[in-house]
Amino acid sequence: MMRLKPPKGGGRCFYSAHRAVLDAGIKLKLVVLEGATYREQQRAGNFQMILYGGDIPSDPDDVYLPEYGCDEKSIQAKKRTNNVSGYCNKEIDRLLVEARKTTDQKKRYELYAKVARILHDDTPELPLVYVPRFFTYNDKVKGFSTNGDGRFNAVSFGLSRVWVDR
């Protein structure tokens, strides 16, 4: 039996994922953890399966190197930061460093395409869902914005600068 470790307060999302996995015939025990314990277990790699979310940034350099670059020291020390799966592939590292150095957009595209193919074949993570972001509001709502990637950041954008024009 596998154990799924979501953070406490995840709501229906975790229970829906749990139900879907059970419906697929995989025996899975849901172990809900308090936030600090969840993060500690995540960084140490003490899990068989966890639910972990993220963004799709406009530049692959923002995500590929931090999340898939091999930082063997932090993985072995059980102090992972962004590379939650502990994935290590020297070819990926080489391609990412090369892509980061080049300004030729066509070459960058080709390098990141190779990275994507290797990640697809190795499958260090399995995305379950993609949740598109969209916002609706009345014309009287003023000052609402997101950052350039459409992310909602409550401090810099979003509700911190909103008012209702009556």
ROGUKOL-534527 format. One record per atom (N, C-alpha, C): x, y, z; atom name. Coordinates in Angstrom, 3 decimals. Layout:
N
MARBA;px;py;pz;atom
MARBA;X;Y;Z;CA
...
END
This chain:
166
MARBA;px;py;pz;atom
MARBA;0.852;-1.180;0.000;N
MARBA;0.000;0.000;0.000;CA
MARBA;0.895;1.239;0.000;C
MARBA;0.564;2.189;-0.869;N
MARBA;1.291;3.458;-0.921;CA
MARBA;0.671;4.431;0.070;C
MARBA;1.479;5.402;0.516;N
MARBA;0.975;6.449;1.412;CA
MARBA;1.091;7.791;0.713;C
MARBA;-0.010;8.514;0.655;N
MARBA;-0.058;9.851;0.079;CA
MARBA;-0.023;10.842;1.228;C
MARBA;0.901;11.827;1.161;N
MARBA;1.059;12.785;2.251;CA
MARBA;0.758;14.204;1.781;C
MARBA;-0.483;14.640;1.885;N
MARBA;-0.792;16.042;1.564;CA
MARBA;-0.705;16.904;2.817;C
MARBA;-0.510;18.227;2.640;N
MARBA;-0.518;19.107;3.808;CA
MARBA;-1.943;19.300;4.310;C
MARBA;-2.065;19.556;5.600;N
MARBA;-3.362;19.806;6.217;CA
MARBA;-4.000;21.039;5.602;C
MARBA;-5.302;21.019;5.431;N
MARBA;-6.021;22.168;4.903;CA
MARBA;-6.137;22.156;3.393;C
MARBA;-5.747;21.072;2.760;N
MARBA;-5.808;20.986;1.305;CA
MARBA;-7.215;20.864;0.756;C
MARBA;-8.133;20.511;1.613;N
MARBA;-9.519;20.452;1.189;CA
MARBA;-9.840;19.307;0.252;C
MARBA;-10.883;19.527;-0.528;N
MARBA;-11.424;18.474;-1.382;CA
MARBA;-10.458;17.994;-2.450;C
MARBA;-9.495;18.815;-2.851;N
MARBA;-8.541;18.431;-3.887;CA
MARBA;-7.841;17.129;-3.538;C
MARBA;-7.354;17.002;-2.302;N
MARBA;-6.622;15.804;-1.896;CA
MARBA;-7.540;14.601;-1.825;C
MARBA;-8.746;14.817;-1.330;N
MARBA;-9.671;13.708;-1.214;CA
MARBA;-10.148;13.251;-2.589;C
MARBA;-10.262;14.176;-3.524;N
MARBA;-10.628;13.819;-4.897;CA
MARBA;-9.511;13.014;-5.554;C
MARBA;-8.263;13.447;-5.358;N
MARBA;-7.119;12.714;-5.912;CA
MARBA;-7.044;11.322;-5.286;C
MARBA;-7.277;11.242;-3.990;N
MARBA;-7.263;9.962;-3.284;CA
MARBA;-8.316;9.025;-3.874;C
MARBA;-9.509;9.538;-4.069;N
MARBA;-10.600;8.732;-4.618;CA
MARBA;-10.259;8.258;-6.038;C
MARBA;-9.686;9.140;-6.855;N
MARBA;-9.345;8.783;-8.235;CA
MARBA;-8.296;7.671;-8.272;C
MARBA;-7.313;7.733;-7.372;N
MARBA;-6.279;6.699;-7.320;CA
MARBA;-6.884;5.372;-6.866;C
MARBA;-7.763;5.426;-5.873;N
MARBA;-8.438;4.208;-5.416;CA
MARBA;-9.290;3.610;-6.532;C
MARBA;-9.994;4.470;-7.264;N
MARBA;-10.822;4.004;-8.382;CA
MARBA;-9.986;3.343;-9.479;C
MARBA;-8.709;3.747;-9.585;N
MARBA;-7.809;3.155;-10.579;CA
MARBA;-7.250;1.811;-10.105;C
MARBA;-7.619;1.407;-8.883;N
MARBA;-7.192;0.113;-8.375;CA
MARBA;-5.897;0.141;-7.579;C
MARBA;-5.427;1.335;-7.222;N
MARBA;-4.190;1.456;-6.441;CA
MARBA;-4.562;1.641;-4.978;C
MARBA;-4.063;0.765;-4.129;N
MARBA;-4.332;0.894;-2.695;CA
MARBA;-3.486;2.033;-2.150;C
MARBA;-4.143;2.968;-1.503;N
MARBA;-3.472;4.179;-1.067;CA
MARBA;-4.036;4.634;0.261;C
MARBA;-3.158;4.899;1.209;N
MARBA;-3.569;5.428;2.497;CA
MARBA;-3.291;6.923;2.506;C
MARBA;-4.281;7.716;2.840;N
MARBA;-4.139;9.164;2.903;CA
MARBA;-3.692;9.544;4.311;C
MARBA;-2.513;10.166;4.418;N
MARBA;-1.965;10.597;5.703;CA
MARBA;-1.831;12.111;5.638;C
MARBA;-2.761;12.830;6.263;N
MARBA;-2.764;14.290;6.220;CA
MARBA;-1.824;14.819;7.303;C
MARBA;-0.907;15.708;6.907;N
MARBA;0.110;16.222;7.818;CA
MARBA;-0.063;17.718;8.064;C
MARBA;0.297;18.156;9.243;N
MARBA;0.354;19.578;9.579;CA
MARBA;1.423;20.199;8.677;C
MARBA;1.272;21.480;8.329;N
MARBA;2.106;22.139;7.333;CA
MARBA;3.607;22.008;7.530;C
MARBA;4.110;22.271;8.747;N
MARBA;5.560;22.200;8.990;CA
MARBA;6.061;20.761;8.862;C
MARBA;5.266;19.806;9.331;N
MARBA;5.639;18.393;9.219;CA
MARBA;5.644;17.964;7.767;C
MARBA;4.653;18.430;7.008;N
MARBA;4.594;18.122;5.571;CA
MARBA;5.864;18.611;4.877;C
MARBA;6.251;19.855;5.137;N
MARBA;7.435;20.437;4.495;CA
MARBA;8.703;19.687;4.921;C
MARBA;8.790;19.322;6.189;N
MARBA;9.948;18.567;6.693;CA
MARBA;10.045;17.204;5.990;C
MARBA;8.932;16.512;5.885;N
MARBA;8.900;15.210;5.214;CA
MARBA;9.225;15.358;3.726;C
MARBA;8.716;16.418;3.113;N
MARBA;8.955;16.688;1.693;CA
MARBA;10.444;16.934;1.444;C
MARBA;11.057;17.792;2.234;N
MARBA;12.477;18.130;2.056;CA
MARBA;13.384;16.931;2.305;C
MARBA;12.970;16.041;3.227;N
MARBA;13.777;14.866;3.550;CA
MARBA;13.563;13.731;2.550;C
MARBA;12.528;13.840;1.717;N
MARBA;12.245;12.764;0.763;CA
MARBA;11.574;11.575;1.410;C
MARBA;10.942;11.780;2.560;N
MARBA;10.276;10.699;3.288;CA
MARBA;8.834;10.535;2.812;C
MARBA;8.694;10.057;1.600;N
MARBA;7.359;9.841;1.059;CA
MARBA;7.424;8.849;-0.088;C
MARBA;6.307;8.209;-0.348;N
MARBA;6.164;7.399;-1.547;CA
MARBA;5.451;8.221;-2.607;C
MARBA;4.532;9.066;-2.140;N
MARBA;3.764;9.912;-3.047;CA
MARBA;3.302;11.139;-2.273;C
MARBA;3.481;12.314;-2.852;N
MARBA;2.972;13.535;-2.238;CA
MARBA;2.255;14.351;-3.304;C
MARBA;1.387;15.215;-2.858;N
MARBA;0.762;16.170;-3.761;CA
MARBA;1.535;17.468;-3.628;C
MARBA;1.929;17.986;-4.771;N
MARBA;2.802;19.146;-4.789;CA
MARBA;2.389;19.988;-5.974;C
MARBA;2.211;21.280;-5.773;N
MARBA;1.756;22.136;-6.855;CA
MARBA;2.826;23.088;-7.331;C
MARBA;2.566;23.694;-8.462;N
MARBA;3.510;24.640;-9.007;CA
MARBA;2.906;25.443;-10.132;C
MARBA;3.740;26.187;-10.787;N
MARBA;3.320;27.046;-11.884;CA
MARBA;3.956;26.583;-13.186;C
MARBA;3.468;27.126;-14.252;N
MARBA;4.115;26.972;-15.547;CA
MARBA;4.571;28.368;-15.943;C
MARBA;5.836;28.704;-15.652;N
MARBA;6.312;30.051;-15.956;CA
MARBA;6.524;30.253;-17.449;C
MARBA;6.694;31.499;-17.845;N
MARBA;6.869;31.798;-19.263;CA
MARBA;8.237;31.374;-19.783;C
MARBA;9.236;31.248;-18.913;N
MARBA;10.572;30.828;-19.330;CA
MARBA;10.914;29.503;-18.638;C
MARBA;11.232;28.450;-19.408;N
MARBA;11.531;27.152;-18.792;CA
MARBA;12.722;27.194;-17.838;C
MARBA;13.619;28.158;-17.999;N
MARBA;14.767;28.272;-17.112;CA
MARBA;14.329;28.514;-15.666;C
MARBA;13.155;29.137;-15.491;N
MARBA;12.656;29.419;-14.148;CA
MARBA;12.263;28.155;-13.384;C
MARBA;11.975;27.066;-14.103;N
MARBA;11.489;25.872;-13.425;CA
MARBA;12.390;24.656;-13.594;C
MARBA;12.953;24.446;-14.770;N
MARBA;13.685;23.201;-15.019;CA
MARBA;14.913;23.027;-14.129;C
MARBA;15.776;24.024;-14.051;N
MARBA;16.994;23.859;-13.255;CA
MARBA;16.690;23.721;-11.760;C
MARBA;15.854;24.589;-11.168;N
MARBA;15.564;24.406;-9.741;CA
MARBA;14.844;23.088;-9.425;C
MARBA;13.920;22.672;-10.287;N
MARBA;13.111;21.501;-9.954;CA
MARBA;13.693;20.174;-10.426;C
MARBA;14.568;20.202;-11.418;N
MARBA;15.106;18.941;-11.944;CA
MARBA;16.620;18.893;-11.969;C
MARBA;17.285;19.987;-11.635;N
MARBA;18.743;19.980;-11.566;CA
MARBA;19.201;19.117;-10.401;C
MARBA;20.289;18.422;-10.595;N
MARBA;20.776;17.483;-9.582;CA
MARBA;21.628;18.216;-8.554;C
MARBA;21.086;18.381;-7.383;N
MARBA;21.817;18.957;-6.262;CA
MARBA;22.038;17.825;-5.269;C
MARBA;23.041;16.974;-5.570;N
MARBA;23.259;15.750;-4.806;CA
MARBA;23.475;16.011;-3.315;C
MARBA;24.175;17.094;-2.976;N
MARBA;24.462;17.368;-1.560;CA
MARBA;23.183;17.581;-0.763;C
MARBA;22.256;18.405;-1.287;N
MARBA;21.023;18.654;-0.538;CA
MARBA;20.115;17.423;-0.524;C
MARBA;20.159;16.639;-1.589;N
MARBA;19.344;15.417;-1.630;CA
MARBA;19.862;14.419;-0.599;C
MARBA;21.179;14.211;-0.561;N
MARBA;21.763;13.269;0.395;CA
MARBA;21.629;13.765;1.836;C
MARBA;21.682;15.077;2.030;N
MARBA;21.539;15.648;3.372;CA
MARBA;20.086;15.697;3.811;C
MARBA;19.176;15.255;2.937;N
MARBA;17.730;15.277;3.198;CA
MARBA;17.245;16.695;3.488;C
MARBA;17.752;17.645;2.687;N
MARBA;17.352;19.043;2.797;CA
MARBA;17.013;19.577;1.411;C
MARBA;16.157;18.851;0.715;N
MARBA;15.758;19.257;-0.629;CA
MARBA;14.990;20.566;-0.567;C
MARBA;15.145;21.351;-1.600;N
MARBA;14.357;22.577;-1.672;CA
MARBA;13.335;22.429;-2.792;C
MARBA;13.704;22.735;-4.019;N
MARBA;12.754;22.644;-5.127;CA
MARBA;12.731;21.283;-5.806;C
MARBA;13.830;20.555;-5.795;N
MARBA;13.885;19.247;-6.441;CA
MARBA;13.298;18.217;-5.487;C
MARBA;11.984;18.250;-5.357;N
MARBA;11.275;17.444;-4.373;CA
MARBA;11.443;15.946;-4.627;C
MARBA;11.473;15.534;-5.890;N
MARBA;11.559;14.105;-6.204;CA
MARBA;12.959;13.539;-5.972;C
MARBA;13.972;14.408;-5.853;N
MARBA;15.336;13.930;-5.700;CA
MARBA;15.918;13.436;-7.012;C
MARBA;15.315;13.855;-8.103;N
MARBA;15.723;13.430;-9.440;CA
MARBA;17.136;13.902;-9.758;C
MARBA;17.943;13.029;-10.353;N
MARBA;19.309;13.348;-10.712;CA
MARBA;19.628;12.756;-12.082;C
MARBA;19.986;13.592;-13.036;N
MARBA;20.347;13.133;-14.372;CA
MARBA;21.396;14.110;-14.909;C
MARBA;22.611;13.639;-15.045;N
MARBA;23.721;14.509;-15.455;CA
MARBA;23.516;15.090;-16.858;C
MARBA;22.862;14.343;-17.746;N
MARBA;22.581;14.857;-19.098;CA
MARBA;21.616;16.046;-19.017;C
MARBA;20.610;15.948;-18.163;N
MARBA;19.684;17.072;-17.943;CA
MARBA;20.463;18.285;-17.446;C
MARBA;21.329;18.074;-16.469;N
MARBA;22.127;19.179;-15.929;CA
MARBA;22.948;19.849;-17.024;C
MARBA;23.601;19.043;-17.853;N
MARBA;24.437;19.583;-18.938;CA
MARBA;23.596;20.406;-19.915;C
MARBA;22.435;19.866;-20.299;N
MARBA;21.558;20.575;-21.244;CA
MARBA;21.026;21.875;-20.639;C
MARBA;20.684;21.848;-19.366;N
MARBA;20.153;23.051;-18.715;CA
MARBA;21.204;24.151;-18.600;C
MARBA;22.427;23.773;-18.274;N
MARBA;23.508;24.761;-18.190;CA
MARBA;23.767;25.354;-19.578;C
MARBA;23.770;24.511;-20.600;N
MARBA;23.982;24.991;-21.967;CA
MARBA;22.846;25.920;-22.398;C
MARBA;21.608;25.549;-22.083;N
MARBA;20.453;26.380;-22.453;CA
MARBA;20.498;27.722;-21.748;C
MARBA;20.943;27.724;-20.511;N
MARBA;21.022;28.963;-19.740;CA
MARBA;22.052;29.918;-20.330;C
MARBA;23.097;29.388;-20.941;N
MARBA;24.186;30.209;-21.480;CA
MARBA;23.890;30.802;-22.857;C
MARBA;23.012;30.172;-23.626;N
MARBA;22.805;30.619;-25.001;CA
MARBA;21.732;31.701;-25.102;C
MARBA;21.942;32.621;-26.031;N
MARBA;20.937;33.655;-26.299;CA
MARBA;20.185;33.372;-27.593;C
MARBA;20.613;32.353;-28.317;N
MARBA;19.950;31.948;-29.563;CA
MARBA;18.644;31.234;-29.203;C
MARBA;17.509;31.876;-29.491;N
MARBA;16.208;31.337;-29.087;CA
MARBA;15.906;29.970;-29.703;C
MARBA;16.309;29.762;-30.947;N
MARBA;16.070;28.472;-31.592;CA
MARBA;16.860;27.374;-30.882;C
MARBA;18.121;27.664;-30.546;N
MARBA;18.970;26.703;-29.844;CA
MARBA;18.410;26.416;-28.448;C
MARBA;17.976;27.459;-27.744;N
MARBA;17.368;27.279;-26.416;CA
MARBA;16.157;26.363;-26.510;C
MARBA;15.314;26.616;-27.507;N
MARBA;14.113;25.795;-27.706;CA
MARBA;14.505;24.333;-27.890;C
MARBA;15.497;24.080;-28.739;N
MARBA;15.936;22.706;-29.006;CA
MARBA;16.480;22.045;-27.740;C
MARBA;17.244;22.781;-26.953;N
MARBA;17.796;22.226;-25.716;CA
MARBA;16.698;21.903;-24.706;C
MARBA;15.756;22.836;-24.539;N
MARBA;14.666;22.578;-23.595;CA
MARBA;13.740;21.477;-24.102;C
MARBA;13.597;21.328;-25.398;N
MARBA;12.811;20.218;-25.959;CA
MARBA;13.475;18.886;-25.615;C
MARBA;14.807;18.819;-25.681;N
MARBA;15.526;17.599;-25.296;CA
MARBA;15.305;17.300;-23.816;C
MARBA;15.375;18.353;-22.993;N
MARBA;15.129;18.192;-21.555;CA
MARBA;13.720;17.641;-21.328;C
MARBA;12.745;18.218;-22.004;N
MARBA;11.354;17.777;-21.838;CA
MARBA;11.181;16.317;-22.248;C
MARBA;11.853;15.903;-23.324;N
MARBA;11.759;14.496;-23.755;CA
MARBA;12.366;13.557;-22.712;C
MARBA;13.502;13.927;-22.163;N
MARBA;14.139;13.085;-21.139;CA
MARBA;13.250;13.009;-19.899;C
MARBA;12.711;14.150;-19.465;N
MARBA;11.817;14.153;-18.304;CA
MARBA;10.579;13.301;-18.559;C
MARBA;10.067;13.374;-19.774;N
MARBA;8.905;12.553;-20.135;CA
MARBA;9.256;11.071;-20.021;C
MARBA;10.420;10.690;-20.521;N
MARBA;10.827;9.282;-20.484;CA
MARBA;11.150;8.809;-19.066;C
MARBA;11.810;9.662;-18.278;N
MARBA;12.204;9.281;-16.922;CA
MARBA;11.051;9.391;-15.914;C
MARBA;10.137;10.291;-16.132;N
MARBA;8.965;10.547;-15.283;CA
MARBA;9.312;10.679;-13.798;C
MARBA;10.107;11.706;-13.420;N
MARBA;10.383;11.899;-11.996;CA
MARBA;9.167;12.415;-11.221;C
MARBA;8.250;13.030;-11.940;N
MARBA;6.998;13.519;-11.345;CA
MARBA;5.872;13.180;-12.302;C
MARBA;4.697;13.023;-11.740;N
MARBA;3.533;12.713;-12.555;CA
MARBA;2.465;13.770;-12.310;C
MARBA;2.337;14.740;-13.207;N
MARBA;1.294;15.759;-13.020;CA
MARBA;-0.089;15.116;-13.096;C
MARBA;-0.903;15.401;-12.106;N
MARBA;-2.256;14.849;-12.078;CA
MARBA;-3.261;15.768;-12.737;C
MARBA;-3.105;17.057;-12.497;N
MARBA;-4.071;18.019;-13.034;CA
MARBA;-3.366;19.331;-13.362;C
MARBA;-3.995;20.111;-14.204;N
MARBA;-3.589;21.486;-14.450;CA
MARBA;-4.815;22.344;-14.182;C
MARBA;-4.659;23.328;-13.356;N
MARBA;-5.761;24.215;-13.026;CA
MARBA;-5.507;25.565;-13.673;C
MARBA;-6.255;25.891;-14.728;N
MARBA;-6.049;27.199;-15.359;CA
MARBA;-6.489;28.315;-14.422;C
MARBA;-5.835;29.443;-14.550;N
MARBA;-6.203;30.596;-13.730;CA
MARBA;-7.054;31.555;-14.550;C
MARBA;-8.139;31.958;-13.982;N
MARBA;-8.934;33.001;-14.606;CA
MARBA;-9.605;33.788;-13.497;C
MARBA;-9.858;35.034;-13.761;N
MARBA;-10.449;35.925;-12.772;CA
MARBA;-11.605;36.664;-13.424;C
MARBA;-12.690;36.783;-12.713;N
MARBA;-13.809;37.591;-13.193;CA
MARBA;-14.188;38.578;-12.100;C
MARBA;-14.599;39.759;-12.528;N
MARBA;-15.028;40.749;-11.560;CA
MARBA;-15.844;41.823;-12.270;C
MARBA;-16.592;42.543;-11.503;N
MARBA;-17.454;43.612;-11.985;CA
MARBA;-16.607;44.819;-12.390;C
MARBA;-17.115;45.641;-13.324;N
MARBA;-16.397;46.838;-13.773;CA
MARBA;-16.136;47.833;-12.641;C
MARBA;-16.889;47.733;-11.559;N
MARBA;-16.685;48.640;-10.429;CA
MARBA;-15.440;48.273;-9.612;C
MARBA;-14.941;47.075;-9.790;N
MARBA;-13.726;46.655;-9.085;CA
MARBA;-12.536;47.272;-9.801;C
MARBA;-11.739;48.020;-9.074;N
MARBA;-10.597;48.742;-9.645;CA
MARBA;-9.298;48.293;-8.976;C
MARBA;-8.209;48.345;-9.742;N
MARBA;-6.882;48.081;-9.197;CA
MARBA;-6.472;46.619;-9.155;C
MARBA;-7.340;45.704;-9.553;N
MARBA;-6.972;44.285;-9.519;CA
MARBA;-6.056;43.954;-10.688;C
MARBA;-4.983;43.234;-10.415;N
MARBA;-4.086;42.798;-11.483;CA
MARBA;-3.364;41.531;-11.055;C
MARBA;-2.769;40.885;-12.032;N
MARBA;-1.911;39.735;-11.765;CA
MARBA;-0.534;40.094;-12.291;C
MARBA;0.447;39.258;-12.019;N
MARBA;1.766;39.550;-12.578;CA
MARBA;1.780;39.170;-14.055;C
MARBA;2.913;39.298;-14.709;N
MARBA;3.006;39.069;-16.147;CA
MARBA;2.659;37.661;-16.593;C
MARBA;2.799;36.680;-15.696;N
MARBA;2.479;35.295;-16.031;CA
MARBA;1.053;34.924;-15.655;C
MARBA;0.275;35.887;-15.168;N
MARBA;-1.095;35.599;-14.769;CA
MARBA;-1.200;34.981;-13.389;C
MARBA;-0.111;35.030;-12.637;N
MARBA;-0.134;34.486;-11.281;CA
MARBA;-0.769;35.488;-10.339;C
MARBA;-1.420;34.987;-9.345;N
MARBA;-2.060;35.815;-8.343;CA
MARBA;-1.138;35.899;-7.146;C
MARBA;-0.623;37.068;-6.862;N
MARBA;0.259;37.291;-5.728;CA
MARBA;-0.424;38.313;-4.842;C
MARBA;-0.848;37.881;-3.673;N
MARBA;-1.650;38.739;-2.806;CA
MARBA;-0.909;39.970;-2.298;C
MARBA;0.418;39.957;-2.313;N
MARBA;1.178;41.103;-1.808;CA
MARBA;1.427;42.125;-2.909;C
MARBA;1.994;41.691;-4.023;N
MARBA;2.373;42.611;-5.092;CA
MARBA;1.221;42.965;-6.026;C
MARBA;0.321;42.046;-6.213;N
MARBA;-0.792;42.244;-7.131;CA
MARBA;-2.061;41.830;-6.400;C
MARBA;-3.096;41.555;-7.143;N
MARBA;-4.301;40.977;-6.553;CA
MARBA;-5.049;41.900;-5.629;C
MARBA;-5.485;41.360;-4.520;N
MARBA;-6.414;42.066;-3.634;CA
MARBA;-5.783;43.177;-2.805;C
MARBA;-4.473;43.221;-2.681;N
MARBA;-3.840;44.235;-1.838;CA
MARBA;-4.019;45.648;-2.378;C
MARBA;-4.368;45.781;-3.647;N
MARBA;-4.497;47.110;-4.256;CA
MARBA;-5.899;47.337;-4.859;C
MARBA;-6.866;46.585;-4.389;N
MARBA;-8.224;46.622;-4.967;CA
MARBA;-9.132;47.557;-4.180;C
MARBA;-9.997;48.242;-4.921;N
MARBA;-11.058;49.009;-4.310;CA
MARBA;-12.285;48.896;-5.192;C
MARBA;-13.439;49.220;-4.597;N
MARBA;-14.695;49.200;-5.341;CA
MARBA;-15.122;50.642;-5.595;C
MARBA;-15.275;50.985;-6.866;N
MARBA;-15.701;52.310;-7.257;CA
MARBA;-17.217;52.344;-7.257;C
MARBA;-17.784;53.100;-6.354;N
MARBA;-19.252;53.127;-6.242;CA
MARBA;-19.750;54.307;-7.014;C
END
